[in-house]
Amino acid sequence: MRFGVSQRASVVMPRRWRSGHAVEKDDMNNDDVDREAQWDALLPDRVILLTGAERLPRDLSAFCAEDEKGVCVIRYRVERFDAADGGVCIIRSVQGCGLVPHGEERLPMRECCVTCAIKSDAERMVVGLGGAVRRCGVRSGVTFVVVLPVGLQAFPIARYMEDCFAFADDIGDHGETMPTPRVSSVVSAVDESGLRTCLFDDAPFSVRADGDGAVDVSVDDGRSVGEVQAALLREADRLLVVSVVPGPGESAADCGLTWMGELATQIRGGEAADIARACDADWGAIAGGRYDSGAAQRRLDALALHAECGEVSRVHEPVRLICASDGFESTMVHSVRPVHPGRLSALLGGLGENGSASRVHIRGHFTVPTRPFSVFVWDGGPGGVSIEELDNADGNLPCMTVLQVVAEGHVDIPLRLEWLLLTDEEMRVPATSWFDQTDEFTLWSVSGSR
């Protein structure tokens, strides 16, 4: 016999009281399902690469990160093991995230550079330690702060890690899907009162070993201090500022983050960076991002420096910011006109003789009429000038003059760069007449094409 109402309707459902109202058993089941789904949701491990041109700001920033929950700090430093032979090795230490520290471990170089040795070891450590922590029941992911040796660039290491993580195995031991790690950010630690001095320092840079006593030996880098600091600012997507107490006889100049931000923006070709105090850094928020290596590569490439130019020739008004007794000046010169090779030779010779380029950053690209199928990239910092010739037979490279000058004070170099541009009369000269040029720059460029 059938009735219109199912017998299931007469069953009394278990009830539970929560927050002043009754909850049916079906709701309880849904809550259990939600909790299980939340438990099953795995978060990826995140990697933050920490750099610095000076040891103290870098170490203070790393110290702040060690106190954060869920953060594992992997430190690398350079040390000489044979001063007579000039051999170096990498020292690694791990701390944080509930891991038992096992002291320092010496890594062999295996006939490779410092960058290659660290990038392969760091990728292996992130994958291995991340898996070990997950097997202990931690499913929220680990934030790895990889502290690099002083002056070492993080960009090639970040690119290597991204490539390795892209092909990482995303299947766990029990068949579950495992999120692959990602590079969240490249952070550079700077000294607020010493950044300007460091940026325009033309002294040779040397990666000093972090050890004690006899092992504290310099490793020649080949660049100036200012060039290294500028490269670290350009590759980073975030800056952490440390206010270092000045020593005896030194004056403290607290210029503020706004002043520092503008200086960093000019060094980065007009692109601003996120800036925060190291002691106030939110490492969770930093780890939540994703490092844009493509944008970093454009900032590092002087050929990517570009400015819209609707006029035949133009020199931007200098950007002058003064803080106490310190300041800087940034000027952009851009034009659709090529550069006169003879006047360029004279300018380069003058920069080398009187030391005008000793405390100036000059970057950009230009063309010359003597090499119509080439584009030249100028990338110079304090203490040196570097010009590279690129083949532009296909016409894919920008054929205009864009040069940026960032100096620690007022200089006449921007006006001298404008003086390099071809005049109206020179623009009307037949192209074949330029082949008779015998200046030093033309001879150098022609000899390189043979």
BELBEL-V124351 format. One record per pair of residues at least 12 apart in sequence whose C-alpha atoms are under 10 Angstrom apart, sorted by the first residue. I is the first residue (numbers start at 1). J is the second residue. Records with the same first field share a line. If there is no record, write none. Layout:
I->J, J
This chain:
13->25, 26
14->26, 28
15->27, 28
16->28
39->139, 140
40->139, 176, 177
41->139, 140, 177, 178, 179
42->134, 138, 139, 140, 141, 176, 177, 178, 179
43->138, 139, 140, 141, 142, 178, 179, 180, 181
44->130, 139, 140, 141, 142, 143, 178, 179, 180, 181, 182
45->126, 127, 129, 130, 131, 134, 139, 140, 141, 142, 143, 144, 179, 180, 181, 182, 183, 184, 287
46->71, 126, 130, 141, 142, 143, 144, 145, 180, 181, 182, 183, 184, 185, 284, 286, 287, 288, 289, 290
47->71, 72, 73, 122, 123, 126, 142, 143, 144, 145, 146, 158, 161, 181, 182, 183, 184, 185, 186, 286, 287, 288, 290, 291
48->73, 143, 144, 145, 146, 147, 154, 158, 182, 183, 184, 185, 186, 187, 283, 286, 287, 289, 290, 291
49->74, 144, 145, 146, 147, 148, 153, 154, 155, 157, 158, 183, 184, 185, 186, 187, 188, 236, 291
50->62, 73, 75, 145, 146, 147, 148, 149, 150, 152, 153, 154, 185, 186, 187, 188, 189, 236, 238, 239, 240
51->146, 147, 148, 149, 150, 151, 152, 153, 154, 186, 187, 188, 189, 190, 232, 233, 236, 239
52->147, 148, 149, 150, 151, 152, 153, 154, 187, 188, 189, 190, 191, 228, 229, 232, 233, 239, 240
53->149, 150, 151, 152, 153, 188, 189, 190, 191, 195, 198, 199, 205, 207, 225, 226, 228, 229, 230, 231, 232, 233
54->149, 150, 151, 189, 190, 191, 194, 195, 198, 207, 225, 229
55->149, 150, 151, 189, 190, 191, 208, 210
56->150, 189, 190, 191, 242, 244
57->188, 189, 190, 191, 192, 240, 241, 242, 243, 244, 278
58->147, 148, 149, 150, 187, 188, 189, 190, 191, 240, 241, 242, 278
59->75, 147, 150, 189
60->189, 241, 242, 244, 278, 279
61->147, 187, 188, 189, 190, 240, 241, 242, 277, 278, 279, 281
62->74, 75, 145, 146, 147, 189, 278
63->278, 279
64->278, 279, 280, 281, 283
65->96, 143, 144, 145, 278, 279, 281, 282, 283, 284
66->95, 96, 97, 145
67->96, 97
68->96, 97, 143, 282, 283, 284
69->96, 97, 98, 142, 143, 283, 284
70->96, 97, 98, 138, 140, 141, 142, 143, 144, 283, 284
71->95, 96, 97, 98, 141, 142, 143, 144, 145, 283, 284, 287
72->94, 95, 96, 97, 98, 99, 126, 129, 130, 142, 143, 144, 145, 146
73->93, 94, 95, 96, 97, 143, 144, 145, 146, 147
74->92, 93, 94, 95, 96, 122, 125, 126, 144, 145, 146, 147, 148
75->90, 91, 92, 93, 94, 95, 104, 122, 145, 146, 147, 148, 149
76->90, 91, 92, 93, 94, 104, 105, 106, 107, 118, 122, 146, 147, 148, 149, 150, 210
77->89, 90, 91, 92, 93, 106, 114, 118, 147, 148, 149, 150, 207, 208, 209, 210, 211
78->90, 91, 92, 106, 107, 114, 148, 149, 150, 207, 208, 209, 210, 211, 215, 216, 217, 218, 219
79->91, 106, 207, 208, 209, 210, 211, 212, 215, 216, 217, 218, 219
80->208, 209, 210, 211, 214, 215, 216, 217, 218, 219
81->106, 214, 215, 217
82->215
83->214, 215, 216, 217
86->217, 218, 219
87->109, 219
88->107, 108, 109, 113, 114, 209, 215, 217, 219
89->106, 107, 108, 109, 110, 113, 114, 117, 209
90->105, 106, 107, 108, 109, 114, 117, 118, 149, 209
91->104, 105, 106, 107, 108, 118, 149, 209, 210, 211
92->104, 105, 106, 107, 118, 121, 122, 147, 148
93->105, 106, 147
94->125, 129, 144, 145, 146
96->144
97->129, 133, 142, 143, 144
98->133
99->129, 132, 133
107->121
114->149, 152
115->148, 149, 152, 153, 154, 156, 157
116->156, 157, 160
117->157
118->146, 148, 149, 157
119->148, 154, 156, 157, 158, 159, 160, 161
120->157, 160, 161, 164
122->144, 146, 148, 157, 161
123->157, 158, 160, 161, 162, 164, 165, 181
124->161, 164
125->144
126->142, 143, 144, 145, 146, 161, 181
127->165, 168, 180, 181
129->142, 144
130->142, 143, 144, 181
131->172, 178
135->173
139->178
141->179, 181
142->181, 287
143->181, 182, 183, 184, 283, 284, 286, 287, 288
144->181, 183, 184, 287
145->185, 186, 187, 283, 287
146->186
147->187
149->207, 208, 209, 210
150->206, 207, 208, 209, 210, 228
151->205, 206, 207, 208, 221, 225, 228, 229, 231, 232
152->207, 221, 228, 231, 232
153->186, 188, 228, 229, 231, 232, 233, 235, 236
154->185, 186, 187, 188, 231, 232, 235, 236
155->186, 231, 232, 234, 235, 236, 291, 293, 296, 297, 300
156->235, 293, 297
157->183
158->182, 183, 184, 185, 186, 291, 292, 293
159->183, 291, 292, 293, 294
161->181, 182, 183
162->181, 182, 183, 291, 293
163->182
164->180, 181, 182
165->179, 180, 181, 182, 183
166->180, 181, 182
167->180
168->180, 181
182->287, 288, 289, 290, 291
183->287, 288, 289, 290, 291, 292, 293
184->237, 285, 286, 287, 288, 289, 290, 291, 292
185->236, 237, 238, 286, 287, 288, 289, 290, 291, 292, 293
186->232, 233, 235, 236, 237, 238, 239, 286, 290, 291, 292, 293, 296
187->232, 233, 235, 236, 237, 238, 239, 240, 274, 275, 286, 291
188->229, 232, 233, 234, 235, 236, 237, 238, 239, 240, 241, 275
189->232, 233, 236, 238, 239, 240, 241, 242, 275, 276, 277, 278
190->229, 232, 233, 239, 240, 241, 242, 243, 244, 260, 277, 278
191->240, 241, 242, 243, 244, 245
192->240, 241, 242, 243, 244, 252, 253, 254, 255, 256, 257, 259, 260, 277
193->241, 242, 243, 244, 245, 246, 251, 252, 253, 254, 255, 256, 260, 326
194->242, 243, 244, 246, 252, 253, 254
195->226, 229, 230, 241, 260, 263, 264
196->226, 229, 260, 263, 264, 326, 327, 328, 407, 408
197->225, 226, 326, 359, 408
198->224, 225, 226, 227, 228, 229, 230
199->224, 225, 226, 227, 228, 229, 230, 231, 233, 263, 264, 267, 359, 360, 361, 381, 382, 406, 407, 408
200->224, 225, 226, 227, 229, 230, 328, 358, 359, 360, 361, 381, 382, 383, 406, 407, 408
201->224, 225, 226, 227, 228, 229, 358, 359, 360, 381, 382, 383, 408
202->223, 224, 225, 226, 227, 357, 358, 359, 360, 381, 382, 383, 384
203->223, 224, 225, 226, 227, 358, 359, 382, 383
204->220, 221, 222, 223, 224, 225, 226, 227, 228, 382, 383
205->218, 219, 220, 221, 222, 223, 224, 225, 226, 227, 228, 229
206->218, 219, 220, 221, 222, 223, 224, 225, 228
207->219, 220, 221
208->220, 221
223->381, 382, 383, 384
224->358, 381, 382, 383, 384
225->381, 382, 383
226->358, 359, 360, 361, 381, 382, 383
227->360, 361, 379, 380, 381, 382, 383, 384
228->381, 382
229->267
230->264, 267, 268, 300, 361, 381
231->267, 268, 299, 300, 381
232->268, 300
233->264, 265, 267, 268, 273, 296, 299, 300
234->264, 265, 266, 267, 268, 269, 271, 272, 273, 295, 296, 297, 298, 299, 300, 301
235->268, 292, 293, 295, 296, 297, 298, 299, 300
236->268, 273, 274, 291, 292, 293, 295, 296, 299
237->271, 272, 273, 274, 275, 290, 291, 292, 293, 295, 296
238->272, 273, 274, 275, 276, 286, 291
239->261, 264, 273, 274, 275, 276, 277, 278, 281
240->274, 275, 276, 277, 278, 279, 280, 281
241->256, 257, 260, 275, 276, 277, 278, 279, 280, 281
242->276, 277, 278, 279
243->277, 278
252->324
253->323, 324, 325, 326
254->323, 324
255->322, 323, 324, 326, 327
256->323
257->275, 276, 277
258->275
259->321, 322, 323, 327
260->275, 323
261->273, 274, 275, 276
262->319, 321, 328
263->319, 320, 321, 327, 328, 329, 330, 406
266->319, 328, 329, 330, 331, 332, 404, 405, 406
267->299, 330, 361, 362, 363, 404, 405, 406
268->296, 298, 299, 300, 305
269->298, 299, 300, 301, 302, 304, 305, 306, 307, 332, 363, 364, 404, 406
270->299, 305, 306
271->295, 299
300->379
301->363, 364, 377, 379
302->362, 363, 364, 365, 377, 378, 379, 380, 402, 403, 404
303->363, 364, 365, 366, 375, 376, 377, 378, 379, 390, 397, 398, 402, 403
304->364, 365, 377, 397, 398, 402
305->363, 364, 365, 377, 398, 402, 403, 404
306->332, 334, 364, 365, 398, 400, 401, 402, 403, 404
307->332, 333, 334, 335, 400, 401, 402, 403
308->334, 335, 336, 402
309->333, 334, 335, 336, 400, 401, 402
310->334, 335, 336
311->334, 335, 336
312->334, 335, 336, 337, 424
313->333, 334, 335, 336, 337, 401, 418, 421, 422, 423
314->332, 333, 334, 335, 336, 418
315->331, 332, 333, 334, 335, 403, 414, 415, 417, 418
316->330, 331, 332, 333, 334, 404, 414
317->329, 330, 331, 332, 333
318->330, 331, 332, 333, 405, 406, 410, 414
319->331, 332, 406
320->407, 408, 409, 410
321->409
322->409
326->408, 409
327->407, 408, 409, 410
328->406, 407, 408, 409, 410
329->360, 405, 406, 407, 408, 409, 410, 411
330->360, 361, 362, 404, 405, 406, 407, 408, 409, 410, 411, 414
331->362, 403, 404, 405, 406, 407, 413, 414, 415
332->362, 363, 364, 402, 403, 404, 405, 406, 414, 417
333->364, 401, 402, 403, 404, 405, 414, 415, 417, 418
334->364, 365, 366, 400, 401, 402, 403, 404, 417, 418, 421
335->366, 399, 400, 401, 402, 403, 418, 421, 422
336->366, 367, 398, 399, 400, 401, 402, 421, 422
337->366, 367, 368, 369, 399, 400, 401, 402, 420, 421, 422, 423, 424, 427
338->366, 367, 368, 369, 370, 372, 399, 400, 401, 420, 421, 422, 423, 427
339->366, 367, 368, 369, 370, 400, 401, 417, 418, 419, 420, 421, 422, 423
340->367, 368, 369, 370, 419, 420, 421, 422, 423, 426, 434, 441, 442
341->367, 368, 369, 370, 371, 420, 421, 422, 434, 437, 438, 439, 440, 441, 442, 443
342->368, 420, 437, 438, 439, 440, 441, 442
343->416, 417, 419, 420, 421, 422, 439, 441
344->368, 416, 417, 419, 420, 421, 439, 440, 441, 442
345->420, 439, 440, 441, 442
346->420, 439, 440, 441
347->413, 416, 417, 419, 420
348->385, 440, 441
349->440
351->383, 384, 385, 413
352->383, 384, 385
355->382, 383, 384
356->382, 383, 411, 412, 413
357->380, 381, 382, 383, 384, 385, 407, 411, 413
358->380, 381, 382, 383, 384, 385, 407
359->381, 382, 383, 384, 406, 407, 408, 409
360->380, 381, 382, 383, 384, 385, 405, 406, 407, 408, 409, 411, 413
361->379, 380, 381, 382, 383, 384, 385, 404, 405, 406, 407, 408
362->378, 379, 380, 381, 382, 384, 385, 386, 403, 404, 405, 406, 407, 413, 414
363->377, 378, 379, 380, 381, 385, 386, 387, 402, 403, 404, 405, 406
364->376, 377, 378, 379, 380, 387, 400, 401, 402, 403, 404, 405
365->377, 378, 379, 387, 388, 389, 397, 398, 399, 400, 401, 402, 403, 404
366->378, 389, 398, 399, 400, 401, 402, 403, 421
367->389, 398, 399, 400, 401, 402, 421
368->399, 400, 401, 421, 422, 434, 442
369->422, 426, 427, 429, 430, 431, 432, 433, 434, 435, 437, 442
370->431, 432, 433, 434, 435, 436, 437, 441, 442, 445, 446
371->389, 391, 392, 431, 434, 435, 442, 445, 446
372->391, 392, 393, 399, 431
373->390, 391, 392, 393, 394, 395, 397, 399
374->389, 390, 391, 392, 393, 394, 395, 397, 399, 445
375->388, 389, 390, 391, 392, 393, 395, 397, 398, 399, 400, 401
376->388, 389, 390, 391, 392, 399, 401, 445
377->389, 390, 401, 402, 403
378->402, 403, 404
379->403, 404
380->405
381->405, 406, 407
382->407
388->445
389->445, 448, 449
391->449
401->417, 418, 421
403->417, 418
404->417
405->417
